[in-house]
Amino acid sequence: MSISRRRFLAAATGACVPLAIGSASDVDSSIKPFRVSTEETFGIPEIYEATAKLIQDHPVDEVGLGLPPPQSPLVSKLMDLGEGRIAEMDRAGIDMQVLSLWSPGVQIFEPIQASDLARLANDRIAQAIGANPQRFAGLVTIAPQDPEKAALEIERGMSTLGLNGVLINSYTNGEYLDDTKYWPIFEAAQAHNAAIYLHPRKPPPHMYEPFSKYSMDGAMWGFHAEVSTHAIRLLLSGVFDQFPRLTIVLGHMGEGLPFWMDRLDSISTREDLSTIKRKPSDYIRNNIIITTSAMFWNPILDLSRTVLGSERIMFAVDYPFGSSEAGVEWLDAASLPSNERRLIYAENAKRVFHIK
């Protein structure tokens, strides 16, 4: 893309973008960048076992919910918060992982059990970080089933355990967080400057049927349709007007939102949405951060840099579902100025997740 074309796009969209796409001369290949991957999943046996029991006892309550066999390599990688995980990071050249609980986490359980399991997961992740503080950071798991307890767990996780942000696996009991009964969670997150990583789930029962064939319910399509819908509901509900310092993190290159920004603006004007004070794109640029998790594709990186700016993009792999080696090889080879590569690989994560 020419410089004049990029200037035109910047003027048209209001984006803060570099004037030229990076070239090979921008990159000093002798200097290894510090790399932080920000959507890296873990599990604990207690939640795996509780999920298996729930599936056995109530097979129709959570449509599309399944578990891989307990002895599978995938489960072994999820449960490993030590040497094996670090060895894989070393092979890929990743310096630090930001750990988050495997979806759907605790959000499928009754409130008391969910809150207890969330505390256990947070204690376990804090222990892993304590054992390897240079290699791991972590996000606070909460149980939105009890918003007040969830807010208290954010405070405990951020203040007492020293964790780095919050993980919410999208909807709970089929409900989205635009319902104001959940807003104590946002109040606590803003008070503790805790970014919320909104991770996808398979679509809830009331929207599941169209996704039930052709493997569409998961990473193929359902994850992205589900969580992008959640994010737009939050935006249109006025949550960012109520909590202007709130940061929401979306994986998979923003779950499609960068592509739809202009369309959202034009249609919201037509519909005269009095529930929000600004254009949807303003909230996306100011309150949403995106990550590269499992989306290692140059055209979407270029689009996101154009409409959001490199300061709104963080590197992520989606380990163990995505390949750490592939993610690093892709971003190392992407045509980026060295300052933008440093932002995406680590500096943005340090800022958003308070990593020292």
PyMOL commands that set and color helices and strands:
alter all, ss='L'
color gray80, all
select helices_A, chain A and resi 3-13+24-26+45-57+73-79+83-92+111-131+147-160+180-191+205-207+209-211+222-237+239-242+251-254+257-270+280-287+298-307+310-312+324-333+338-352
alter helices_A, ss='H'
color red, helices_A
select strands_A, chain A and resi 36-42+96-101+136-138+140-141+166-168+196-198+248-250+288-291+313-314
alter strands_A, ss='S'
color yellow, strands_A
deselect
rebuild
show_as cartoon
